[in-house]
Structures are given as structure tokens and as C-alpha cells.
Amino acid sequence: MFEGLSHSVLVHPTVHGEPLITAQAFYYLEQLESVAEIRFEHGDDVLTHQQMEYLVDNYLFEYSKLNRDSKVSTKLVEGKYWAPDVCDMYMQYDQRNTEALVLDSLNDKSVHWIKSLDPNDDTDFSDWCVVKNYSDSIFHSYLKSMSDLLNKKVSVFVSPTEDTDGYIGKLRLLKPDYGLIDYHQAQKIDHLTTRDIKPGCDSVNIKSDTTETAIESINIRRIKLEKEYSPLLLSYYFSGLKEHNHLLAFVGFYNVLEYYFEEAPVLLGKPAKIEVEQIKCVVELLATCDDIENFIAAQEPTLTAQLMSNMKTSSSVEISKFAPASKSDNINEIGRWLYEIRCAIVHSKKTRKGKVTAIFEPYSSQSQNVAPALPILKWLAALCIEKDHALSGT
């Protein structure tokens, strides 16, 4: 639950695409995408799509700083939702792959009757999505049958072999992870609004009436924000945050720092004619040598070990490890290291002045070697966005 800016925003898991034929008995919370819900009460100013995206971006930026592994972002290539044609007798379901007959016989006076062609079929067509008058009972039976399997056990006798231990006794047919929820629980979460999050409430009840799943409630995390950051820098930041491709993620975060390449030297009163000098100035503007040392010390030991090793690229040239001569050299060394990685990512020159250069081939195994730079670059990008806000005085 995000609060503090013009409108509150609730971000929660969602079941996309109005599943009908493709409805599942169970879902795992970890596999569900999320949706941001904004409620406009009477008298509220309605926001444009662009304004809503900017509002959510500010909140999610704050969230990403608090959650190191978060990739939640509004940046989608294609939209997930669509506007139905209210004049059409068919509506779209299942990610727009299914059209289902919709007729509201109870409220639409133009609908005189809906009758089955089967004389033995006495279905009550009270649901305006006509097929649901049939499918709901079928799905409920399916869900109930699948639920019964969750706790079903069988008796087993297996002799030991050279490779495995033997076993005699009872074994479960299924061992689901903790994040399992059933269809009705997923729908409860999907239909949450800001009105459901009461003041002082720290969880939402989603106990299932059908299945004995482990999850009976989900916790609420509240985040308050009163700052609005540069939309341009947020866009660069999220282009890096959402990417699973390490090279593209690096470029997105690096673009945030690059925004201050000319301004940082001016603010510091230092000359910087070439890019490697400029990025060192940006790092100096954002963090002290102690800040860098403390940040690296707080990371996983594997990251520290990777920093202290040369980085293999897709060519025969390696990028020299992060190796400051002393703590006071942290700023210059981080700048040098990030700049050399950047050059290997964005340039594809086979040679430079006759010498083989470091390059990263997209989707190669070597491209994964960029991973240790991403937490540092993300941290500096977040600091840059905050510094930009402080400098702008807004």
C-alpha cells in the first residue's frame, strides 16, 4: 500500500486475462504478475494514463530501494487489458483468445429469452456470461477433485539399490510449495482495492472455503513517499530494473549516471574532458569512498570475490578487477571499472588502434559476467535520482 503522493496506490498479485476456459484450480503466488490499483473517489482529479504511470513509478522506485531483488515495473511492451465493446453480444476472455456469449436476461429488457436447444436442459440462465451457467459447476467439481489430491497418500515399499535408499511407509502424492493458493483465493486477491486496506490493518484474509492451503492471509506492507522524481531518470532506471538481460540492464542504469556526465564536473569544479573522467566525477558527486566500501562490504561474499577477479569478456581481453590501491581510491576505481564494462557492452569494435578490444557478445555465457556490476550500478543510479531531486529543489 503506497501513500503520500496525490493518490494512494495498492499493488497486489493479479490473475490476468479473464480466465474462462483456461481457469486454473491452483496458482502459485510467486508466478503471478502484479497490478497497480488506483481508486478515484468522488471529487478526485482523474489522472491521465501518463500521470498514473508516473505516480506508480515514483512509488515503485521507493519500493525497489527497499527490496534488492524486486523487478516490479510499469514498463510493458504490450498492454494486458482491453476495453470491451458493450454493444457486442460476445465478450473476450482468456487473454482475448475466447469469445463468450453475454446476455443479461435479468436486467436487459431487450433480451426476451435464452433457452437451451436441448429439451432435457433446464439450466437457469441467470448469469449474464451465459456459459458460466454451465461451467461454474463443472469448474467447482474440478477444483474439489484436485483439492482432494493435495493430502492424498499411498502406501509404498521400495527396496534399496546402489543409488537410492529404500522406503516402506506412506508418501504424499504431491508436495506443493508454500505459495500455493486456489482459484477462489486468487480471485479474492485480484479484486482487492484500496478500500479493503483499513487503517492499522496488517493483513488481508484470503482463507479458502474449498481447499486447505497453507496460506490463509497475505501481509500488507505500507510505504509512504512524499517526493516526486525526474520522470526521465525513472524511465532509464526501470529500463535497467526490469531487464533479465544483464547487458541491457547495465545500459539502463548507466544511462541514469550518464545524464550528469557534464554537470557533475561543473558542480565539483573539476575538469573532465573525456567520459572516464566524467563518470568518476558523477560517482564522487553521489558517494564517498567510505560509502562505496560500506556498500560492497554489505553485499554477499560471492559478489566481493567476483569484484576482486578479472572479468572475462567474449574476446581474449579481460576487464581488470576492481582493485583500489587504498580506500581513498574507491571513487576513481569504481568509475574506471564501470566505464570499461560499459565500453565492452556498447561497442563491438574488433580492434582499437590495432589492438583487440574487450567486447560482450549478447546472450553469450560471458555476458553473465556483468552481473556483479549491476547491484553497484543500481545503487549509484538510485543515488543519482535522489541527488537530482535535491539539486532541483522540488
N, C-alpha and C positions, 0 to 999 in steps of 0.2 A: 504494500500500500504506500504510494508516494503522495506526499502532501507538501505544501509550502508555496508553490507557484500558482498561476492563475486558476488551475483546475487540479483536483485530485485525480490520480490515475491508479487503477488496480491492474496489475499484471498477474495473470494466472494461466495454468495449463488449459488447453482447449482441444476439442475434437473437431478438426477442420472438415469442411466439405459436405455437411449434412448427410452423414452416412445412412443409407436406407438398405439397399441390397448388400452393401459392404460393411454393415454394422458388425462390430466385434463383441463377443461375450466379455472379453477382458482386454485391458490396456496396462502398460507399464508407464508410470508417471515420468520416468526418465526419457521415454521415447516420444512423449507428447511435446508439440511445439507450444508456444505461449502467445497470448493475445493481450493487448493493452486496451482496457475498457475505460472510457471517459463518459461521465453522465452529465448532461446539460439540464439543470433544473430550470424551472420557470423563471425567466428574467435574466438568466445567464447569457453572456455573449457566446454565440455559436462560432466555433473556430473553423477555419478552412482546413483542408487536408494538410497543406504545408505547415500551418500553425500547429496542428495536432502532432505532426511528426517531430517538429522542433521541440515541443513541450515534452514529449516522451523521450527524445534523445537526451535532453538535459537530465531527466531522472535516471535514465539507463547509464549515462556516463558516471553519475554518482554511484550507482549500483556496481558498475564494473570495477571501480576503485576498491570497493569493499569485498568483492568476490573475484579472486585472482583468476579462476577458471571460467568465468562467465563469458559467453559469446552471444548473449541476448542482444538483438539489434532490430531496428525497424527497417533495415536496408534489405529489401527484397527485389529480385529481378522481375517477378511476376506476382500480381495480387492473388490472394487466396479466396476472396469473397466476390460476390457478384450481386447485382440488383435484379430481382425477379420482375418479370412482366406480369403485372396484376391483371391484365386483360386476357392472358393466355389461360387455357384450361389445363395446361401442364406446367409443373414447376421442376426445376433442376435439383438433383441430389447427387451424392457420390462424386464430389468434385466435378460437377456438371456433366457426368457421364451417363446419368439416368434421368429420364423424364417420367414423372409420375402424375397421374390424373388428380386434379384438385378441384373439388366442388363442395361448397358449403351449403348442404341441404337444410341446415337448421337456421341459418341467418340470411342467406341469399334468396330473395323472393323469386328471382328468375329461374332458380333450379326447382323444377316441378317434381321430379322424382329421380332416384337412382335405384335401379332394380337389377338383380342378378339375372343372367340368361339361363342359369341352372334352376329348374323348378324346385329342386331339393335344397337350394341355398337360401336360408332365411337371415342372412347377415344384416345386422343393423349398421347402416352407413352413416353413423353419427360423426365420425372423424372426417374432416374435410380433405385430408390426404387419403383418398379412397382406399388405396392398397393397404394402409395401416390397419384398417378394419379386419384384414386377414393376417397381415404379417406380425402384428403385435403379439398375438397368442403363440404363433409359431416361434418367434424370437424368444419369448419368455420360457417356453419349453426347452429350447436350445440352451439358454443361459442356465436354467435349473439343472439340466443334464450335465453340462460342463462343470457347474459348481460342485456337483456330487463327486466328480472325479478328483477334485483337489485333495480330498482327505482319504481317498480310496487306497487301500493297501493290499498286497498279495503276499502269500507265503512262498519263501524262496529257499532252495537248497542248492548251493553251488560248491563243487569240490575245488580245493586249492590246486593251482598249477604252478609252473615255474615262474610265471609272470604276475600272477594275481593271488590274493588271499581268497580263501573260501568263505562261504557265508551260509548260515542257517538261521532263519527267523523271518520277521516281517519287514517289508520295504514299501515305501510310498511309491505310487506310480509317478507322481510329479513333485518336484521341489522348486516351487516358484520363488523368485527373489522378493524382497520386502516391498518393492514398489508396485506390486500388483493391485489393481483396482478393477471392479467390474463395470459394465456398461452404465448402469444407473449412477454409480459413483462418479464416473467420468462426466456424465451429463450434469450432475449437481455442481461440479467444479466449473464446467463450461458456462453455466448460467449465472455464475456469481457476478454481482455488481457492487459498486462502492457502497450502496445502501446496506448490503449484507455485512459489511465490516463495521461493527458497532464500536464506539469509543471504549477503550480499555480491553476489548476482545483480543485474545492472543491466538485463537484457533477457530477453525470452521468445522462443524460436524459434517462428515460425509459417510456415516455408518450405513452399510448396505442392509437392506431388508431381505436380500436374496442370498447373498454369499457371505461366508465367514472369512473375509480377507483380513490381513494384519492391520491395514490402515483404516482407522475409524474417524480420523480428523487430520487436517493439514494445518500447519502453523502459519501464522501471519507475521511477516516481517514489515516493520514500519520504517520508512526513510523520509526524512524531512529535508527539503532543499529550498534555498531562497536566492540562489544565483542562477543567472542565465548566461550561457557561454556562447562563444562565436559559433554560428551555425556552420561556417565553412570548416573550421578546425574540428568540430564534432563529426562532420561528414568524413573527413580524412581519417579521424580516429576510428570510427566504426567500420570504415572500409578495411582497416587493419584488424580490428577486433573480430569481425565475423568470418574472416578467411581461415580455412583449414590449410590452404596452400601457404607454406612458410614464406616463400619469396614474395607473394602478393601481400601477405600480412606485414612483412618488413617494410615494403614500399608505402603502405597506408600510414603506418606510424611515423615513418621517416618524413613523409610529406608534412606532418604537423611541425616537426622541428625545422624543416626547410623554409617554412613560412617566415621564420625570424632570422634567416641567414644574413640579410643585410642590416636589419635593425639591431640585432644583438651586439655586433661590434660597436655600433654608434652609442648604444646605451652604456656599454662598458668603457667607451673611449679608447678602443683598441683598433689598430689597423688589421684588416683581414681581406686580402685581395683574392685569395683562392678558397675553394669550398672547404677544404680540410681545415683551414684556419677559421672559417665561418662556423662550422659545426662545433668546433672547440669552444667558440665564444657563446654559442647557444647553450651548450652544456654548462658552461660557467655561469651563465645567467640564471639557470634553473636549479643548480645543485652545487653544494660544496664538496670538497674532497672527502670530508667525513660522511656526508650524505651517501655518496657512492659506496664507500667502504661499508657503511651500515646496511645499505640495501643488499649488497652482494652477500654479506655475512648472514642475512636473514633468509636467504634462498636455500633450496635443497642442496646438500653436499655434491650431488651429481652435477649441478649447474656450475659450481665453483671449480670442479675438476675439469669440466669442458672449457671453461674460460682460460684455464691455465695450460691448454693444449692448442697447438696449431690447428686451424680449421681447414680440412680438406675440401677442395673445390672440384669441379668437373674437369679441370685441366691439371697439368702437372704442378701448378703453382699453389702453394698453401698460403692462407692468410695468417700472419703472425699472431700468436696468442696475446691475450690481454696480460701485459707484464709491466706494470708501473715500477719505475726504479725506486720510488718511495710513495707514501700516501699522498704527498703533495703533487704527484704526477698523475693522479687518478683522472682528473678532468681531461688533460691532453691525451691520455692513453685511451680513454673511452671514446673520445672524438675520433682519434686515428683509427681505432678498431672498427667502429660503426661505419666510418666513411669507406674503408677498404671493402667491407662487406657490401655496402651499397653499390660501389663501382662494379663488383663482381656480379651483382644481380641485374643491374640495368644496362650494362654494356656487354656486347658479345664480340668484341674485337679479339681476333685470334692472337694478334701481337700488337704491342705498343712500342714504337721506336725500335722495332726489330726483336723485341723480347716477348716471350709467351706471357700472356696475362692470366690472372685468376678470373674464371667465369663459372657461373652456376647454370647447368642445363636444367630447364624446367622439368619437374616430375622425376628427376633422377634421384638416386639414393643419396647423392651428395647434397642435394637441396635440403634434406632433412637436417644437415649440419648447421643450418642457420638458426635452428630452434633456440639455442642458448641466448641468442641476442634479443629475442622477442620480449621476454619479461623486462629487460633493462630498457628497451626502446619504448615499450608500452608505458612504463613508469615515467620516463622522461617526457613522452607525449602528453600524459596527463598533467604533469607539472607545467608544461608549456601552455596548455589550455587554461590552467588556473592563473599562470603569470600573465597571459594575455588579458584575462578578465580584470586582474589587479591593475594592469597598466592602462586599460581603457577607462577605468574609474566608474564603471556602470554596476 
